[in-house]
Amino acid sequence: MTALPAASRSKLAKLLGMLGSDHGGERDAAALAVARLVKAAGLTWAQILAPVPVKREPLFSTWRATCAELAKRPGDLRAWERKFVADLPAFPRISTKQRYILGEIAERVLTRGRT
């Protein structure tokens, strides 16, 4: 599935917000701009609105940043998790399994209390 690039998603969000305008001309212009944006991306509305497949990624920009955030909360980690999180940044890259485990730990520890 092809996703809308981040810059286009941001622009789309702004344009969709304009559809609630009290000014008809602004609403019309926003609607036309939205249609052009979708067409230029080569996507359909069904593709844009389809649920994004779940991909286990760290909650932060990189897996190393996720490790750093987790290291700030050692009391929330199990003993083996503390060692895992401490050792992982030494690797030049991580495996799919390591990424999955890191994602599971991060989801449990870092999303606690979020709604």
DSSP file (Angstrom, degrees, kcal/mol; ACC not computed):
  #  RESIDUE AA STRUCTURE BP1 BP2  ACC     N-H-->O    O-->H-N    N-H-->O    O-->H-N    TCO  KAPPA ALPHA  PHI   PSI    X-CA   Y-CA   Z-CA
    1    1 A M              0   0    0      0, 0.0     2,-0.5     0, 0.0    46,-0.0   0.000 360.0 360.0 360.0 134.6    0.0    0.0    0.0
    2    2 A T        -     0   0    0      3,-0.0     2,-0.3     0, 0.0     0, 0.0  -0.793 360.0-151.2 -92.1 127.8    1.3    3.4   -0.9
    3    3 A A        -     0   0    0     -2,-0.5    45,-0.1     1,-0.1     3,-0.1  -0.652  23.6-102.2 -97.7 155.8    0.9    6.0    1.8
    4    4 A L        -     0   0    0     -2,-0.3     5,-0.1    44,-0.1    -1,-0.1  -0.600  48.3-105.9 -71.2 130.8    0.5    9.7    1.4
    5    5 A P     >  -     0   0    0      0, 0.0     4,-2.6     0, 0.0     3,-0.3  -0.191  29.1-110.1 -58.4 153.9    3.8   11.5    2.2
    6    6 A A  H  > S+     0   0    0      1,-0.2     4,-2.3     2,-0.2     5,-0.2   0.878 118.1  51.5 -55.3 -43.5    4.0   13.3    5.5
    7    7 A A  H  > S+     0   0    0      1,-0.2     4,-2.1     2,-0.2    -1,-0.2   0.900 111.6  47.6 -62.9 -39.7    4.0   16.8    3.9
    8    8 A S  H  > S+     0   0    0     -3,-0.3     4,-2.9     2,-0.2    -2,-0.2   0.877 109.7  53.1 -69.3 -37.0    0.9   15.9    1.8
    9    9 A R  H  X S+     0   0    0     -4,-2.6     4,-2.4     2,-0.2    -2,-0.2   0.912 109.6  49.0 -62.5 -41.3   -0.8   14.5    4.9
   10   10 A S  H  X S+     0   0    0     -4,-2.3     4,-1.9    -5,-0.2    -2,-0.2   0.923 113.2  46.0 -63.2 -44.7   -0.2   17.8    6.7
   11   11 A K  H  X S+     0   0    0     -4,-2.1     4,-2.6     1,-0.2    -2,-0.2   0.907 111.3  52.9 -64.6 -41.7   -1.5   19.8    3.8
   12   12 A L  H  X S+     0   0    0     -4,-2.9     4,-2.8     1,-0.2     5,-0.2   0.910 107.1  52.2 -60.2 -42.8   -4.5   17.5    3.5
   13   13 A A  H  X S+     0   0    0     -4,-2.4     4,-1.7     1,-0.2    -1,-0.2   0.910 110.9  47.2 -60.8 -42.8   -5.3   18.0    7.2
   14   14 A K  H  X S+     0   0    0     -4,-1.9     4,-1.2     2,-0.2    -2,-0.2   0.917 113.4  48.1 -65.1 -43.3   -5.2   21.8    6.8
   15   15 A L  H  X S+     0   0    0     -4,-2.6     4,-0.6     1,-0.2     3,-0.4   0.903 109.5  51.9 -65.4 -40.9   -7.4   21.7    3.7
   16   16 A L  H >< S+     0   0    0     -4,-2.8     3,-1.0     1,-0.2     4,-0.2   0.861 105.2  57.0 -64.5 -33.6   -9.9   19.5    5.3
   17   17 A G  H >< S+     0   0    0     -4,-1.7     3,-1.1     1,-0.2    -1,-0.2   0.826 100.3  58.8 -63.3 -31.1  -10.1   21.9    8.2
   18   18 A M  H >< S+     0   0    0     -4,-1.2     3,-1.8    -3,-0.4    -1,-0.2   0.649  84.7  79.8 -73.8 -14.7  -11.0   24.6    5.7
   19   19 A L  T << S+     0   0    0     -3,-1.0    -1,-0.2    -4,-0.6    -2,-0.2   0.677  87.2  59.6 -67.4 -14.5  -14.1   22.6    4.6
   20   20 A G  T <  S+     0   0    0     -3,-1.1    -1,-0.3    -4,-0.2    -2,-0.1   0.308  79.7 130.5 -92.8   8.6  -15.8   23.9    7.7
   21   21 A S    <   -     0   0    0     -3,-1.8     6,-0.1     1,-0.1    -3,-0.0  -0.225  62.4-135.5 -62.9 149.8  -15.4   27.5    6.7
   22   22 A D  S    S+     0   0    0      4,-0.0     2,-0.6     5,-0.0    -1,-0.1   0.572  87.0  85.2 -78.3 -10.4  -18.4   29.9    6.8
   23   23 A H     >  -     0   0    0      1,-0.1     4,-2.2     2,-0.0     3,-0.3  -0.844  68.6-154.1-100.7 117.9  -17.3   31.2    3.4
   24   24 A G  H  > S+     0   0    0     -2,-0.6     4,-2.7     1,-0.2     5,-0.2   0.869  94.1  53.6 -57.6 -41.1  -18.5   29.2    0.4
   25   25 A G  H  > S+     0   0    0      1,-0.2     4,-2.5     2,-0.2    -1,-0.2   0.885 109.0  49.1 -63.6 -38.3  -15.7   30.2   -1.9
   26   26 A E  H  > S+     0   0    0     -3,-0.3     4,-2.3     2,-0.2    -1,-0.2   0.906 111.8  49.2 -67.5 -41.1  -13.1   29.1    0.7
   27   27 A R  H  X S+     0   0    0     -4,-2.2     4,-2.6     2,-0.2    -2,-0.2   0.928 112.5  48.0 -61.8 -45.2  -14.9   25.7    1.1
   28   28 A D  H  X S+     0   0    0     -4,-2.7     4,-2.4     1,-0.2    -2,-0.2   0.921 112.4  48.2 -62.5 -44.9  -15.0   25.3   -2.7
   29   29 A A  H  X S+     0   0    0     -4,-2.5     4,-2.4     1,-0.2    -1,-0.2   0.898 112.2  49.6 -63.3 -40.3  -11.4   26.1   -3.1
   30   30 A A  H  X S+     0   0    0     -4,-2.3     4,-2.5     2,-0.2    -2,-0.2   0.919 110.1  50.5 -64.8 -43.3  -10.4   23.8   -0.3
   31   31 A A  H  X S+     0   0    0     -4,-2.6     4,-2.3     1,-0.2    -2,-0.2   0.913 112.2  46.9 -62.0 -43.0  -12.4   20.9   -1.8
   32   32 A L  H  X S+     0   0    0     -4,-2.4     4,-2.3     2,-0.2    -1,-0.2   0.896 111.7  51.1 -65.3 -39.8  -10.8   21.4   -5.2
   33   33 A A  H  X S+     0   0    0     -4,-2.4     4,-2.4     2,-0.2    -2,-0.2   0.882 109.4  50.9 -64.7 -38.0   -7.4   21.6   -3.6
   34   34 A V  H  X S+     0   0    0     -4,-2.5     4,-2.4     2,-0.2     5,-0.2   0.936 109.9  49.4 -63.5 -46.3   -8.1   18.3   -1.7
   35   35 A A  H  X S+     0   0    0     -4,-2.3     4,-2.3     1,-0.2    -2,-0.2   0.902 112.3  48.2 -60.6 -41.5   -9.2   16.6   -5.0
   36   36 A R  H  X S+     0   0    0     -4,-2.3     4,-3.0     2,-0.2    -1,-0.2   0.903 110.0  52.2 -64.8 -41.3   -6.0   17.8   -6.7
   37   37 A L  H  X S+     0   0    0     -4,-2.4     4,-1.6     2,-0.2    -2,-0.2   0.927 111.6  45.6 -61.8 -45.9   -3.8   16.6   -3.9
   38   38 A V  H  X>S+     0   0    0     -4,-2.4     5,-1.8     2,-0.2     4,-0.5   0.919 114.9  47.7 -64.0 -44.0   -5.3   13.1   -3.9
   39   39 A K  H ><5S+     0   0    0     -4,-2.3     3,-1.3     1,-0.2    -2,-0.2   0.913 109.7  52.5 -64.3 -42.8   -5.1   12.9   -7.7
   40   40 A A  H 3<5S+     0   0    0     -4,-3.0    -1,-0.2     1,-0.3    -2,-0.2   0.823 106.3  54.4 -63.1 -30.8   -1.4   14.2   -7.7
   41   41 A A  H 3<5S-     0   0    0     -4,-1.6    -1,-0.3    -5,-0.2    -2,-0.2   0.618 109.3-127.3 -77.5 -11.5   -0.5   11.5   -5.2
   42   42 A G  T <<5 +     0   0    0     -3,-1.3     2,-0.3    -4,-0.5    -3,-0.2   0.784  67.7 124.2  71.1  26.3   -2.0    8.9   -7.6
   43   43 A L      < -     0   0    0     -5,-1.8    -1,-0.3     4,-0.0     2,-0.3  -0.734  55.3-132.3-115.7 164.4   -4.2    7.5   -4.8
   44   44 A T     >  -     0   0    0     -2,-0.3     4,-2.1    -3,-0.1     5,-0.2  -0.702  30.5-110.5-105.7 165.4   -7.9    6.9   -4.3
   45   45 A W  H  > S+     0   0    0     -2,-0.3     4,-2.8     1,-0.2     5,-0.2   0.879 120.0  58.4 -62.3 -35.7   -9.9    7.9   -1.3
   46   46 A A  H  > S+     0   0    0      1,-0.2     4,-0.9     2,-0.2    -1,-0.2   0.901 107.6  46.2 -60.0 -40.1  -10.2    4.2   -0.4
   47   47 A Q  H  4 S+     0   0    0      2,-0.2    -1,-0.2     1,-0.2    -2,-0.2   0.893 113.8  48.0 -69.3 -39.0   -6.4    4.0   -0.3
   48   48 A I  H  < S+     0   0    0     -4,-2.1    -2,-0.2     1,-0.2    -1,-0.2   0.891 117.1  41.6 -68.5 -38.7   -6.1    7.1    1.8
   49   49 A L  H  < S+     0   0    0     -4,-2.8    -1,-0.2    -5,-0.2    -2,-0.2   0.542  88.2 112.7 -88.7  -7.1   -8.8    6.1    4.3
   50   50 A A  S  < S-     0   0    0     -4,-0.9    -3,-0.0    -5,-0.2    -4,-0.0  -0.361  82.2 -95.2 -64.0 144.1   -7.8    2.4    4.5
   51   51 A P        -     0   0    0      0, 0.0    -1,-0.1     0, 0.0    -2,-0.1  -0.331  40.6-114.5 -59.5 139.8   -6.4    1.4    7.9
   52   52 A V        -     0   0    0     -3,-0.1     3,-0.1     1,-0.1    -4,-0.0  -0.617  34.7-109.0 -75.7 130.1   -2.6    1.6    8.1
   53   53 A P        -     0   0    0      0, 0.0     2,-0.4     0, 0.0    -1,-0.1  -0.332  37.5-106.9 -59.4 140.2   -1.1   -1.8    8.6
   54   54 A V        -     0   0    0     -3,-0.0     2,-0.5     2,-0.0     0, 0.0  -0.559  41.0-177.2 -73.3 123.5    0.3   -2.2   12.0
   55   55 A K        -     0   0    0     -2,-0.4     2,-1.2    -3,-0.1    -3,-0.0  -0.989  29.2-124.5-124.1 124.8    4.1   -2.1   11.9
   56   56 A R        +     0   0    0     -2,-0.5    47,-0.1     0, 0.0    46,-0.1  -0.549  49.5 153.7 -72.8  99.8    6.0   -2.6   15.0
   57   57 A E        -     0   0    0     -2,-1.2     5,-0.1    46,-0.1    -2,-0.0  -0.912  50.2 -93.0-122.9 153.0    8.2    0.4   15.2
   58   58 A P        -     0   0    0      0, 0.0    45,-0.1     0, 0.0     5,-0.1  -0.251  34.1-120.3 -58.5 155.2    9.8    2.2   18.2
   59   59 A L  S    S+     0   0    0      4,-0.1     2,-0.2     3,-0.1     4,-0.1   0.681  94.0  56.5 -73.3 -17.3    7.7    5.0   19.6
   60   60 A F  S    S-     0   0    0      2,-0.3     6,-0.1     1,-0.0     5,-0.0  -0.497 107.6 -83.6-110.3-179.5   10.5    7.5   19.0
   61   61 A S  S    S+     0   0    0     -2,-0.2     2,-0.3     4,-0.1     3,-0.0   0.813 108.9  10.3 -58.1 -34.8   12.4    8.5   15.9
   62   62 A T  S  > S-     0   0    0      1,-0.1     4,-2.0    -5,-0.1    -2,-0.3  -0.917  76.5-110.4-139.1 165.8   14.9    5.6   16.1
   63   63 A W  H  > S+     0   0    0     -2,-0.3     4,-2.2     1,-0.2     5,-0.1   0.829 119.6  56.3 -66.9 -29.8   15.3    2.4   18.1
   64   64 A R  H  > S+     0   0    0      2,-0.2     4,-2.3     1,-0.2    -1,-0.2   0.901 106.2  49.5 -67.4 -38.8   18.2    4.0   19.9
   65   65 A A  H  > S+     0   0    0      2,-0.2     4,-2.3     1,-0.2    -2,-0.2   0.882 109.6  52.2 -65.2 -37.5   16.0    6.9   21.0
   66   66 A T  H  X S+     0   0    0     -4,-2.0     4,-2.5     2,-0.2    -2,-0.2   0.920 108.8  50.0 -63.6 -42.9   13.4    4.4   22.2
   67   67 A C  H  X S+     0   0    0     -4,-2.2     4,-2.5     1,-0.2    -2,-0.2   0.912 109.5  51.5 -59.9 -42.6   16.2    2.6   24.2
   68   68 A A  H  X S+     0   0    0     -4,-2.3     4,-0.8     2,-0.2    -2,-0.2   0.906 110.6  48.0 -62.7 -41.8   17.2    6.0   25.7
   69   69 A E  H >< S+     0   0    0     -4,-2.3     3,-0.6     1,-0.2     4,-0.2   0.904 112.9  48.2 -65.5 -40.9   13.6    6.8   26.7
   70   70 A L  H >< S+     0   0    0     -4,-2.5     3,-1.9     1,-0.2    -2,-0.2   0.872 104.2  60.2 -66.8 -36.2   13.2    3.3   28.3
   71   71 A A  H 3< S+     0   0    0     -4,-2.5    -1,-0.2     1,-0.3    -2,-0.2   0.753  95.6  63.4 -63.9 -22.9   16.5    3.7   30.1
   72   72 A K  T << S+     0   0    0     -4,-0.8    -1,-0.3    -3,-0.6    -2,-0.2   0.602 104.0  49.5 -74.6 -10.6   15.1    6.7   31.9
   73   73 A R    X   +     0   0    0     -3,-1.9     3,-1.6    -4,-0.2     4,-0.4  -0.421  61.8 150.7-125.8  56.7   12.4    4.4   33.5
   74   74 A P  G >  S+     0   0    0      0, 0.0     3,-1.2     0, 0.0    -1,-0.1   0.800  70.1  63.7 -62.1 -28.3   14.4    1.5   34.9
   75   75 A G  G 3  S+     0   0    0      1,-0.3    -2,-0.1    -3,-0.1    -3,-0.0   0.724 100.8  52.1 -68.1 -19.8   11.9    0.9   37.6
   76   76 A D  G <  S+     0   0    0     -3,-1.6     2,-0.3    -6,-0.2    -1,-0.3   0.480  98.6  83.8 -91.9  -4.0    9.2    0.1   35.0
   77   77 A L  S <  S-     0   0    0     -3,-1.2     2,-0.1    -4,-0.4    28,-0.0  -0.749  78.0-122.6-103.4 147.1   11.5   -2.5   33.3
   78   78 A R     >  -     0   0    0     -2,-0.3     4,-2.4     1,-0.1     5,-0.2  -0.399  39.2-101.1 -74.2 162.8   12.0   -6.2   34.3
   79   79 A A  H  > S+     0   0    0      1,-0.2     4,-1.8     2,-0.2     5,-0.2   0.911 123.8  45.6 -56.3 -46.9   15.6   -7.2   35.0
   80   80 A W  H  > S+     0   0    0      1,-0.2     4,-2.5     2,-0.2    -1,-0.2   0.840 111.1  54.5 -68.0 -30.6   16.2   -8.8   31.6
   81   81 A E  H  > S+     0   0    0      2,-0.2     4,-3.0     1,-0.2     5,-0.3   0.893 104.6  53.6 -68.8 -39.1   14.5   -5.8   29.9
   82   82 A R  H  X S+     0   0    0     -4,-2.4     4,-2.0     2,-0.2    -2,-0.2   0.929 112.9  43.8 -59.3 -44.6   16.9   -3.4   31.6
   83   83 A K  H  X S+     0   0    0     -4,-1.8     4,-2.6     2,-0.2     5,-0.2   0.919 113.7  50.7 -66.3 -43.6   19.9   -5.4   30.3
   84   84 A F  H  X S+     0   0    0     -4,-2.5     4,-2.1     1,-0.2    -2,-0.2   0.933 113.4  44.8 -58.1 -48.8   18.3   -5.7   26.8
   85   85 A V  H  < S+     0   0    0     -4,-3.0    -1,-0.2     1,-0.2    -2,-0.2   0.846 115.3  48.3 -67.0 -34.9   17.6   -1.9   26.6
   86   86 A A  H  < S+     0   0    0     -4,-2.0    -1,-0.2    -5,-0.3    -2,-0.2   0.861 116.8  41.5 -73.0 -36.2   21.1   -1.1   27.9
   87   87 A D  H >< S+     0   0    0     -4,-2.6     3,-1.6     1,-0.2     4,-0.3   0.798  97.8  75.5 -82.7 -30.0   22.9   -3.5   25.5
   88   88 A L  G >< S+     0   0    0     -4,-2.1     3,-2.1     1,-0.3    -1,-0.2   0.848  84.2  61.7 -57.2 -43.1   20.9   -2.8   22.3
   89   89 A P  G 3  S+     0   0    0      0, 0.0    -1,-0.3     0, 0.0    -2,-0.1   0.703  92.4  68.5 -61.3 -16.4   22.5    0.6   21.4
   90   90 A A  G <  S+     0   0    0     -3,-1.6    -2,-0.2    -4,-0.2    -3,-0.1   0.702  83.6  89.2 -73.3 -18.2   25.9   -1.1   21.0
   91   91 A F  S <  S-     0   0    0     -3,-2.1     3,-0.1    -4,-0.3    -3,-0.0  -0.554  76.4-138.7 -80.4 143.7   24.7   -3.0   17.9
   92   92 A P  S    S-     0   0    0      0, 0.0     2,-0.3     0, 0.0    -1,-0.1   0.828  88.1  -3.5 -70.0 -29.7   25.1   -1.3   14.5
   93   93 A R  S    S-     0   0    0     -5,-0.1     2,-0.3    -3,-0.0    -3,-0.0  -0.967  74.0-127.6-152.8 163.1   21.6   -2.6   13.6
   94   94 A I        -     0   0    0     -2,-0.3     2,-0.0    -3,-0.1   -31,-0.0  -0.842  21.7-114.4-119.0 156.7   18.9   -4.7   15.2
   95   95 A S     >  -     0   0    0     -2,-0.3     4,-2.5     1,-0.1     5,-0.2  -0.265  31.9-105.8 -79.5 169.1   17.0   -7.7   14.0
   96   96 A T  H  > S+     0   0    0      2,-0.2     4,-2.4     1,-0.2     5,-0.1   0.895 122.9  51.2 -60.8 -40.7   13.3   -7.9   13.3
   97   97 A K  H  > S+     0   0    0      2,-0.2     4,-2.6     1,-0.2    -1,-0.2   0.922 110.0  48.3 -65.1 -44.1   12.9   -9.9   16.5
   98   98 A Q  H  > S+     0   0    0      1,-0.2     4,-2.8     2,-0.2    -2,-0.2   0.909 111.8  50.6 -61.8 -41.4   14.8   -7.4   18.5
   99   99 A R  H  X S+     0   0    0     -4,-2.5     4,-2.3     2,-0.2    -2,-0.2   0.905 110.9  49.0 -62.1 -42.2   12.7   -4.6   17.0
  100  100 A Y  H  X S+     0   0    0     -4,-2.4     4,-2.3     2,-0.2    -2,-0.2   0.935 112.5  46.9 -63.4 -46.9    9.5   -6.4   17.8
  101  101 A I  H  X S+     0   0    0     -4,-2.6     4,-2.5     1,-0.2    -2,-0.2   0.916 111.9  50.7 -62.6 -43.6   10.6   -7.0   21.4
  102  102 A L  H  X S+     0   0    0     -4,-2.8     4,-2.9     1,-0.2    -1,-0.2   0.907 110.1  50.9 -60.4 -41.6   11.7   -3.4   21.8
  103  103 A G  H  X S+     0   0    0     -4,-2.3     4,-2.5     2,-0.2    -1,-0.2   0.891 109.5  50.1 -62.9 -40.4    8.3   -2.3   20.5
  104  104 A E  H  X S+     0   0    0     -4,-2.3     4,-2.0     2,-0.2    -2,-0.2   0.925 113.3  45.4 -63.8 -44.8    6.5   -4.6   22.9
  105  105 A I  H  X S+     0   0    0     -4,-2.5     4,-2.9     2,-0.2     5,-0.3   0.942 114.4  48.5 -63.6 -47.4    8.5   -3.2   25.9
  106  106 A A  H  X>S+     0   0    0     -4,-2.9     4,-2.5     1,-0.2     5,-0.7   0.897 110.0  51.8 -61.6 -41.4    8.0    0.4   24.7
  107  107 A E  H  X5S+     0   0    0     -4,-2.5     4,-0.8    -5,-0.2    -1,-0.2   0.917 114.6  42.7 -62.6 -42.3    4.3    0.0   24.2
  108  108 A R  H  <5S+     0   0    0     -4,-2.0    -2,-0.2    -5,-0.2    -1,-0.2   0.917 126.6  29.9 -69.2 -44.2    3.9   -1.4   27.7
  109  109 A V  H  <5S+     0   0    0     -4,-2.9     3,-0.4    -5,-0.2    -3,-0.2   0.912 124.5  39.0 -86.8 -45.6    6.2    1.0   29.5
  110  110 A L  H  <5S+     0   0    0     -4,-2.5    -3,-0.2    -5,-0.3    -2,-0.1   0.687 114.5  50.2 -87.2 -18.2    6.0    4.3   27.5
  111  111 A T  S ><<S+     0   0    0     -4,-0.8     3,-2.2    -5,-0.7    -1,-0.2   0.438  77.9 125.4 -97.3   0.9    2.3    4.3   26.7
  112  112 A R  T 3  S+     0   0    0     -3,-0.4     3,-0.1     1,-0.3    -4,-0.0  -0.396  79.8  15.5 -60.1 127.8    1.2    3.6   30.2
  113  113 A G  T 3  S+     0   0    0      1,-0.3    -1,-0.3    -2,-0.1     2,-0.2   0.347  96.9 123.9  89.7  -7.3   -1.3    6.3   31.2
  114  114 A R    <         0   0    0     -3,-2.2    -1,-0.3     1,-0.1    -3,-0.0  -0.577 360.0 360.0 -83.8 151.5   -1.9    7.6   27.7
  115  115 A T              0   0    0     -2,-0.2    -1,-0.1    -3,-0.1    -3,-0.0   0.422 360.0 360.0-102.7 360.0   -5.5    7.6   26.4
